[in-house]
């Protein structure tokens, strides 16, 4: 456009607008935001978060150009399109040179949507971000141009009021219950504590469930409906069999399905993984199709379930309750053709009273399940999205006058906790048509050894159709306290008796006596300040999806106990009731989290029409779980914005349970503790040091995606030793979410995208410390070491003295033994046991290890110390190591000199551009032009493959490298310079290769490097090399050499850190020792998304041998890490799946010898490696090693 004409338009623009001041803005009107050239801001009619805003020609009928300007206080405004409920948002970017403005779900408390309106002298306005002062601006005033926030911008706009009115006839919700956020339950019974009724105390105590309440009950008043159901699946509601619930409807030709189960894992529909993005159009509360997505083919699958059941004669005259532990995502229920009700809340218990619909003999229950409902907007967790009746279903019977709910509350009136007061609050209902008198509730409390503590009874009179609440109060001297270390459980038995003294309902519960307090910026359990060493755990099983067998729950908990984990966050929803019984029994602290995550649309959390749904999910969790002593914190959900609905949830939770602290990372201001996700060390330390009285928790940190995490040790060094108010954190997360396909091998695990679903976030589903099949991994072993409770500290090693620091809170070290061993060059030469440990919690002790210090000169010695269980316990056997440490007692062994007088001479010559050197039973060749070694022969056997001598190696790719380009690029060598010189004795030859490696990335990277070979006539080759990493070379994560070896040399022994894989910032658990493995053995970690693996740090020497013990030895002169695999790192990354690695193995071994490899860090979702674990830039990196033949 002509510049003079543009200037003319701007002048007209500035002189022809009426003055508009802030007080003139009508919050109930609609405005257009107009540029000087007359273009207007337009959201292009998009309903998606993160969509960009552009300039367009003014269009009268375009709703995307209409904005409501609402004052929000302090002179700030929000700009919201009322047709999409999206606001102008700065994208959470607060500095830099500017960035595109996006639209995001409207949130009153979201400061990224707060703008200042500055009126200029001409009446035009500037619109500035309240968070950073940048202005709403454009780079060019033309149609299609993106709108930015820009620093130092003086962009002006007109706010032009439009004739259009605020939408009043805008459809807020659908006609169906499952598209109406205000309907999340029809005829659902109120929530209550978990219990199974029995007809008598004798029947109760004879059932295994009495002692182990995670087992299936065997009560005459209980009937499981788990098992085979008739099943029909359709892809959308219109196709469902609408009358299937009628008694006469023929389902004989239907398929069968096991209940509980996720129907996708039974072959119906598509498993779908997404992190934040809703798998349907983001228009709450509607479930609508998006073109090209899986939902286009499967708009909203419906599963129709039917089965028959028989009511026992003994249940006549009783109230019969139909119980669902969990259904994704919404469902209707009919019994004998009678509609019973509807429910949403996929991980909350749902119950219906079906008494009036029953008949004698056989009965029929029908359940219609919708995969997607408006409730799915609150179930937007980072997980595979499954559907179906995924948890237990059962019936139980209650007498007309019955105990409906109870709460067991514990108080400690004295600081020393020598006396406890307990209050049993019970709710009794009378469902009959006449008043009830003479009933009695009897409380019996038994101690952990099943001895009677007390019995209390109280008479009850309940009017017809009424309820009565009562409290029963008792005292207990010196109770056995519950903690994760000492999970002492009492047994509570509640028996309801009629006027004749007959038991009509008996229930039991395991309860604990423990106290939670916040003081001095920390959290205290039973008077002791506790560090919570936790993990997040999703319900995930490789074969069953979100249907978790009890055996899998036990496996998870036992593995956590074995690896020093003391806390579990039920991310991000309540677990099955059995899980909490197990957590109470084995002893883990729990953060119980509500099934609330609207990650893809934070605005929902600020909408009043959704408030009751939020409260319902929280309330049902609290009412069900509040009697469990393992639960220390309530969490109101995850990553759902900071809307006012959380204020209502907090208030309701405190009404139900005023004592437990409440957590919610998304809005710390309405919680009891501060919380962060994935902070860097610097941010964490800075926030911890703020002047606040609130405890500080990392609800998610150390993102364990693939080969990770890094610097866990540094996090906990600060938390335990230097923090002011930190209480711990939960690693993200426990197990990889990956699943098998029907008909494929059970060890073929597919992450997101593997099922062809769209959208997907791919391998972001696999962030586990353990694999889908729960293997012990290197990263889990590292967690065990960092989390250990016995700190073993050097004190005076020259005098064999160490310090034991018992950081357990409730455990004396007399439950353990201390085992020690002295290793010489990695081999045990001394060992012993110290049995008489006796150290109270939080105490330190100097201990002398009775080792003999007569060490051989020139040998490297280490002292290994292990703390082991003295006796079996419920989660491990005697002798299990719970803590360990290693101390280096002597320096590394010097490399032995070569006895030059005992060796022959070299024959050196050049032919056909090759440099040949021949010596005692060996020969070596180099390409004279490139300097690369092309042949190495020992004993007449070529050990190189494909002429693959030592060559610069820079490529590594793990999930935590995602902050940069992870592609492999071809590498060439610029002007290689090769020189050689044979010494005067002809016993050694020096070959010098100097070159610059050119990595042909999108932006070319050049790495100068030199390799110097000193070849001795006996076959020894010394290699000295250095590299210079240039600036702006983020794609390089290692500096070293790679050599291709014959595949027969696959038997590996090494002296270095092990036995498991390790890296510079994941090294605490890897002790120096002598270990054996193989090229295939180095694949043992099984990262679900295939990536670089196998590294070993601190290597003194390694050998690569064939089955005849012939091969090579490589001895480090300074520093060395290595891996040896049947494929390259580029091949691994391209393979994508771990189970494909056998198919890409080649008939060679890629031996990687690194001078330095970058630390792992946490950048898959968090900070980069610490600076000390990065590769130095523009500084030469040197290393040297020696290669020698073995057995030829």
HELIX and SHEET records of a PDB file:
HELIX    1   1 UNK A    3  UNK A   15  1                                  13    
HELIX    2   2 UNK A   22  UNK A   24  5                                   3    
HELIX    3   3 UNK A   63  UNK A   65  5                                   3    
HELIX    4   4 UNK A  111  UNK A  113  5                                   3    
HELIX    5   5 UNK A  177  UNK A  179  5                                   3    
HELIX    6   6 UNK A  201  UNK A  206  1                                   6    
HELIX    7   7 UNK A  208  UNK A  210  5                                   3    
HELIX    8   8 UNK A  237  UNK A  239  5                                   3    
HELIX    9   9 UNK A  263  UNK A  266  5                                   4    
HELIX   10  10 UNK A  294  UNK A  297  1                                   4    
HELIX   11  11 UNK A  313  UNK A  315  5                                   3    
HELIX   12  12 UNK A  355  UNK A  357  5                                   3    
HELIX   13  13 UNK A  374  UNK A  378  5                                   5    
HELIX   14  14 UNK A  550  UNK A  562  1                                  13    
HELIX   15  15 UNK A  577  UNK A  586  1                                  10    
HELIX   16  16 UNK A  602  UNK A  606  5                                   5    
HELIX   17  17 UNK A  608  UNK A  610  5                                   3    
HELIX   18  18 UNK A  611  UNK A  625  1                                  15    
HELIX   19  19 UNK A  645  UNK A  656  1                                  12    
HELIX   20  20 UNK A  665  UNK A  670  5                                   6    
HELIX   21  21 UNK A  681  UNK A  688  1                                   8    
HELIX   22  22 UNK A  712  UNK A  721  1                                  10    
HELIX   23  23 UNK A  762  UNK A  765  5                                   4    
HELIX   24  24 UNK A  778  UNK A  787  1                                  10    
HELIX   25  25 UNK A  797  UNK A  799  5                                   3    
HELIX   26  26 UNK A  813  UNK A  815  5                                   3    
HELIX   27  27 UNK A  900  UNK A  902  5                                   3    
HELIX   28  28 UNK A  959  UNK A  961  5                                   3    
HELIX   29  29 UNK A 1081  UNK A 1083  5                                   3    
HELIX   30  30 UNK A 1129  UNK A 1135  1                                   7    
HELIX   31  31 UNK A 1138  UNK A 1140  5                                   3    
HELIX   32  32 UNK A 1141  UNK A 1144  1                                   4    
HELIX   33  33 UNK A 1171  UNK A 1173  5                                   3    
SHEET    1   A 2 UNK A  29  UNK A  34  0                                        
SHEET    2   A 2 UNK A 158  UNK A 165 -1                                        
SHEET    1   B 2 UNK A  40  UNK A  42  0                                        
SHEET    2   B 2 UNK A  54  UNK A  56 -1                                        
SHEET    1   C 4 UNK A  68  UNK A  73  0                                        
SHEET    2   C 4 UNK A  76  UNK A  81 -1                                        
SHEET    3   C 4 UNK A  86  UNK A  89 -1                                        
SHEET    4   C 4 UNK A 102  UNK A 105 -1                                        
SHEET    1   D 4 UNK A  68  UNK A  73  0                                        
SHEET    2   D 4 UNK A  76  UNK A  81 -1                                        
SHEET    3   D 4 UNK A 115  UNK A 119 -1                                        
SHEET    4   D 4 UNK A 125  UNK A 129 -1                                        
SHEET    1   E 3 UNK A  99  UNK A 100  0                                        
SHEET    2   E 3 UNK A 148  UNK A 150 -1                                        
SHEET    3   E 3 UNK A 135  UNK A 137 -1                                        
SHEET    1   F 7 UNK A 185  UNK A 186  0                                        
SHEET    2   F 7 UNK A 338  UNK A 344 -1                                        
SHEET    3   F 7 UNK A 330  UNK A 335 -1                                        
SHEET    4   F 7 UNK A 362  UNK A 370 -1                                        
SHEET    5   F 7 UNK A 302  UNK A 310 -1                                        
SHEET    6   F 7 UNK A 227  UNK A 234 -1                                        
SHEET    7   F 7 UNK A 255  UNK A 259 -1                                        
SHEET    1   G 4 UNK A 222  UNK A 224  0                                        
SHEET    2   G 4 UNK A 393  UNK A 398 -1                                        
SHEET    3   G 4 UNK A 319  UNK A 324 -1                                        
SHEET    4   G 4 UNK A 350  UNK A 353 -1                                        
SHEET    1   H 2 UNK A 272  UNK A 274  0                                        
SHEET    2   H 2 UNK A 383  UNK A 385 -1                                        
SHEET    1   I 2 UNK A 327  UNK A 328  0                                        
SHEET    2   I 2 UNK A 388  UNK A 389 -1                                        
SHEET    1   J 3 UNK A 401  UNK A 411  0                                        
SHEET    2   J 3 UNK A 419  UNK A 430 -1                                        
SHEET    3   J 3 UNK A 467  UNK A 477 -1                                        
SHEET    1   K 4 UNK A 452  UNK A 462  0                                        
SHEET    2   K 4 UNK A 436  UNK A 446 -1                                        
SHEET    3   K 4 UNK A 490  UNK A 497 -1                                        
SHEET    4   K 4 UNK A 503  UNK A 511 -1                                        
SHEET    1   L 3 UNK A 516  UNK A 519  0                                        
SHEET    2   L 3 UNK A 522  UNK A 525 -1                                        
SHEET    3   L 3 UNK A 528  UNK A 529 -1                                        
SHEET    1   M 8 UNK A 661  UNK A 663  0                                        
SHEET    2   M 8 UNK A 631  UNK A 635  1                                        
SHEET    3   M 8 UNK A 589  UNK A 593  1                                        
SHEET    4   M 8 UNK A 567  UNK A 569  1                                        
SHEET    5   M 8 UNK A 532  UNK A 536  1                                        
SHEET    6   M 8 UNK A 726  UNK A 731  1                                        
SHEET    7   M 8 UNK A 696  UNK A 701  1                                        
SHEET    8   M 8 UNK A 674  UNK A 677  1                                        
SHEET    1   N 3 UNK A 790  UNK A 796  0                                        
SHEET    2   N 3 UNK A 801  UNK A 806 -1                                        
SHEET    3   N 3 UNK A 844  UNK A 848 -1                                        
SHEET    1   O 4 UNK A 827  UNK A 834  0                                        
SHEET    2   O 4 UNK A 816  UNK A 824 -1                                        
SHEET    3   O 4 UNK A 861  UNK A 869 -1                                        
SHEET    4   O 4 UNK A 881  UNK A 888 -1                                        
SHEET    1   P 5 UNK A 907  UNK A 911  0                                        
SHEET    2   P 5 UNK A 914  UNK A 919 -1                                        
SHEET    3   P 5 UNK A 922  UNK A 927 -1                                        
SHEET    4   P 5 UNK A 933  UNK A 938 -1                                        
SHEET    5   P 5 UNK A 941  UNK A 942 -1                                        
SHEET    1   Q 4 UNK A 951  UNK A 953  0                                        
SHEET    2   Q 4 UNK A1038  UNK A1046 -1                                        
SHEET    3   Q 4 UNK A1148  UNK A1157 -1                                        
SHEET    4   Q 4 UNK A1121  UNK A1125 -1                                        
SHEET    1   R 9 UNK A 971  UNK A 982  0                                        
SHEET    2   R 9 UNK A 988  UNK A 999 -1                                        
SHEET    3   R 9 UNK A1005  UNK A1016 -1                                        
SHEET    4   R 9 UNK A1021  UNK A1028 -1                                        
SHEET    5   R 9 UNK A1180  UNK A1190 -1                                        
SHEET    6   R 9 UNK A1111  UNK A1116 -1                                        
SHEET    7   R 9 UNK A1101  UNK A1105 -1                                        
SHEET    8   R 9 UNK A1051  UNK A1058 -1                                        
SHEET    9   R 9 UNK A1071  UNK A1078 -1                                        
END                                                                             
